[in-house]
Amino acid sequence: MNQQKDENRTVEEEAFRQKLEDLKVRLVNLYQYLPCLKQCSYLGRLLQQVFELREILDQLAQGFLLTHLKCCVSADATIPEGAVLAVSRLSASRYGALIVIEQADDLDVYLRGGVIIDSVVSAPILESIFYPGNQLHDGAVLIRNMRVIKAGCLLPFAPIPAGLESLGLGTRHQAAVGLSQVSDALVIVVSEDKGWISLALRGQLYPNIGTVAFLQKLGSQKEARSRSINGQS
């Protein structure tokens, strides 16, 4: 029975992969028609359809990424609500940030320096740390057991993964990748130049994940379980 299910899943996955390949070819072919389109009224309608298509593709990409992280990379990845809100505001303001969320691995052996904070996770705390005028804003924040433990930490560096060099990602992203290669930490990066929200996990960098709603989905289930275990409503 299990073997039959595995075979069916393989067939379905291969069929889906082929559909993606077909879609890629069709989109490339569409691009070749652009020089032929001249009528303004017609272009307006087509542009609206392209915007709608882009939104669908963004939803598909986020669905893939969420499934990949939950099923294949780290089913226990979680992001506290206060961190999600802070990341949203920091991204909107284009204030760079580096937030490390400890999971099973003890990160004390990898983090250097830092100032003890030991506070519950909240958006105001994180925003104040990463405000450009704060002396700690260039370092990383460590979150452990839903508490902000330290700020201004230094992380090990690693090169940006191949294929992403052209995105112009900086030292925060290198630090995020470096820590994710030696631990199971979930690292969130907010780009100062672009306002992008990116994730590093298990040695992989996921740049510009898009909406904050994605972060909420990633962390909501485990945080709810954690509150239940701790007797919180």
N, C-alpha and C positions, 0 to 999 in steps of 0.2 A: 504493500500500500504506500509506504513512504517513498519507495523508489519511483512509483508511478507519479506521485505528487512532484517529486524532484524533476522528473522528465518533463511533466507538463509545465512546470515553472520555467525550465530552461527554454522550452519552445516559445512561451509567452514573452520571455525576456528578449529572445532573439528577434521575434516579430516586432517588438517595441523598438529595439535598436535599429532595425531596418526602416521603420517608419520615421525615426529621427534622421537617418541618413537621407531618405527621400525628401523630407522637409528641408533639409539643408540645401540639397541640390535645387529644389524649387525656389528657395529664397535667393540663391545666387543667380538663377536665371531671371528672376524678377528684376534684380538690380540692373541687368543689362538693358531693360526696357526704358529706364529713366530718361535717357537722352531723347527718346521719341515722344515723351509726354509734354505737350505744350499748352493745352487749354486750361486756363486758370480755374474755371468752375469745376472741371473734372478733377484737376489736381487736388482741390480742396477736399472733395469726397474721398479720394484715394488716400490722402494724408490721414484723415480721420480713421479709416480702416487700418492703416499702418499703426497708428497709436493704439487702437484696440488690440491688434495682434501683439504689439510689444507688451502690453499689460498681461495678456494670456501667457506669453513666453516667460515673463518675470514670475508669474505665479507657478508655472511649471518648474522653473529653476529652483525656486524656494522650496517647493514640495520635494523635489529630488534631494536637495541639500539636507532638509530636515530628516527625511527618511534615512539618508546616508549616515548622518551623525547619530541618530537614535539606534539604528539597526547594525551598522557596520563599524562605527568608530567608538562611540561611548554612549551607551544607553542611559548612563547616570548623569550626563551633563546637565547642569542647572545654573540658572542666572537669577539672583534675587531681584525682586521687584524694584527696590531702590536703585540697583545698578542699571536696570533697564531704563528707568526714567532719567537717570543721570546721563547715560549714554545718548539718549534721545536729545537732551538739551545741549550736551557738549557737541554733538554732531551738527546741530542747527547753528551753533555759534562758531563752529570750526575751531574749537579748542582741542588740541591734541590730548589723548589719554591712553593709558596702558593699564588694564585691569586684569589681574591674575586671580582666577578662582581655583583654589586647591580642591582636589578630589581625593583619591586614595593615597597618592604619593606625598610624602613629607617634602615640602619645598625648601625647608630651611637650609639644606645643603647646597642649593642652587642660587639662592638670592643673597646678594651682598648689600651691606649697608642698610639704610632705611631708618625711619623714625617710628617708634611705637605709637599707635593710635588707639587701638583696642576699643572700638565703638561698634554699635549696631550699624548695619549697612543702611545708608539713607542717601537720597539724591543730594541734599544740601552738603553733606560731608564730602562726597565724591566731587561735586562741582567746585567746592572751595579748594580742594587739593589740586585740581587740575586747572584752576584759574591761572592765566599766564603770569600774574604777578606773584604767585606763590612759589617759594623756593623749592617745593617738592614736585612741581608740576611736570618736570622732565623725567622723573622716575616712575616706577610701577607701584601700584597699590596691590597688596595681598589681601584677599578675602578668604577666610577660613571659618567653616561652620556658621555662615551667615553673619560674620563680623569682619569689620575692617581691622586687620591686625597691624599692618605697617604701611607706610607710604614712602616714596622716594627710593625704592629698591632698584638695584641694578641687576639685570638678567644676562645670562649667556647669549652671545650673538651667533647667528648663523646666516648664511647667504639666503637671499630671496629665492624660492624654488624656481627651477628652470621654466621658462615660458611666461613668467610674471615680471621679468626685469623691465619691460617696456612701460609698465604702469607707473614707474617713478615712485615706488614705495620706499620709505625712509627707515631710519634707525629703529623706530618703535616696532615696525613690522619685523625687522631682523631680530630684535630681542624677543618678540612673541614667538617666532619660528624656533629660535634657539632653545627657549624653555620647553616648548612643546615637543622638541626632539628628544629630550632627556627625561620627561615626566609626562604624566597624564593630565596635567593642568589644562584648563580651558582659559585661553587668553583672548581678551577683547581689545581691539585697537581702534581708536578714533583718529583719523588722519587730520592733521592740522591744515594741510594744503587743500584737500578735497572735501573734507567732512565725511568721508566714507567710514562706514562701520565694517570692520573685518574680524574674522575669527582665526585663531591658530589652535590646532588640536591634533595630537598624535603625529606631529611632524609636517602637517599639511596646513597651508594658508588658504583661507577662503575669503578673498577680497571683495569688498563692496557687496555685502549680503543684502543690502537694500533696507527694507522696512524694520522698524523697531518691533513690529508685531511678530516678526520671526523670532527675535530674542525671547519674547514672552512665551511663545509656543515651546521653545526649546527648554525653558526652565520651569514652566508652570506645573507640570505633573509631579516632578520630584519635590519641588518646594511645598506643594500641597501635602505630599506624604510626610515631609519633614515636620510640618506644623502639626499634623495629626499625631505623629509619634511624640512630639513634645507637649501635647495636650493643649495646643493653641487653637482658637476658633478661627 
